[in-house]
Amino acid sequence: MTAVLGFGGVKANAQHVVIDPKLYKKWNALEFNLVYQGDRFSIKITRTDVTIHSNASNKNHRAFMVAGQLVDCVPGKFAVAKY
């Protein structure tokens, strides 16, 4: 939880998930799974981008706010945001 919330900068509200990465300087990446409002996501944060995979079984498009940019996550697809 500390890594995801702290270094991943993950917060959630009723509209979207916010990811504002602050990776630990000795890490190259942080990977974790997330369930938001019943939908499942796999997230990988690197030094330059955030990749979000929306599980194919998800029922809804979900909005993520990654480093200030809105990213639409479609079920069964990958979304990449540079920061």
C-alpha positions in Angstrom: 0.0 0.0 0.0 2.8 2.4 0.8 4.5 1.9 -2.5 1.2 2.2 -4.5 -0.2 5.2 -2.6 3.1 6.9 -2.0 5.5 6.3 -4.9 2.7 5.5 -7.4 0.8 8.5 -6.3 -2.5 6.6 -6.6 -5.8 8.2 -5.3 -9.4 7.5 -6.3 -12.6 9.5 -6.3 -16.0 9.0 -7.8 -15.0 10.3 -11.2 -11.6 8.7 -11.8 -8.4 7.2 -10.5 -5.5 9.7 -10.2 -1.9 8.5 -10.7 0.8 11.1 -10.0 4.0 9.0 -10.0 7.0 9.8 -7.8 9.1 6.6 -8.2 11.8 5.9 -5.6 15.1 7.0 -7.3 16.6 3.5 -7.2 13.5 1.9 -8.8 13.1 1.5 -12.6 9.4 0.5 -12.4 6.5 -0.2 -10.1 3.8 -2.7 -11.1 0.5 -3.5 -9.3 -3.1 -4.5 -9.8 -6.0 -2.3 -8.9 -9.7 -2.8 -8.6 -11.8 0.4 -9.1 -15.6 0.3 -8.9 -15.6 -3.4 -9.7 -13.3 -3.2 -12.7 -9.8 -4.7 -12.7 -6.6 -3.0 -14.0 -2.9 -3.9 -14.2 -0.7 -0.8 -14.0 3.0 -0.4 -14.7 4.8 2.9 -13.9 8.2 3.5 -15.3 10.4 6.6 -15.3 8.7 8.0 -18.4 5.2 6.5 -18.7 2.3 4.8 -17.1 0.7 1.8 -18.8 -2.8 0.7 -17.8 -4.3 -2.6 -19.0 -8.0 -2.7 -18.5 -9.1 -6.3 -18.0 -11.3 -7.7 -20.8 -14.0 -8.6 -18.4 -14.5 -5.0 -17.3 -17.9 -3.6 -18.1 -17.1 0.1 -18.4 -14.7 2.6 -19.9 -12.9 4.2 -16.9 -11.1 7.5 -16.7 -7.7 7.8 -15.2 -5.9 11.1 -14.6 -2.2 10.4 -15.1 0.2 13.3 -14.3 -2.6 15.8 -15.2 -3.7 14.2 -18.4 -7.0 12.3 -18.8 -6.7 8.8 -20.1 -9.6 6.7 -21.2 -9.3 3.0 -20.4 -11.3 0.7 -22.6 -12.0 -2.9 -21.5 -9.5 -5.4 -22.9 -7.1 -2.6 -24.1 -3.9 -0.9 -23.0 -3.6 2.8 -22.5 -0.2 4.6 -22.2 0.4 8.0 -20.8 3.8 9.8 -20.9 4.7 12.1 -18.1 
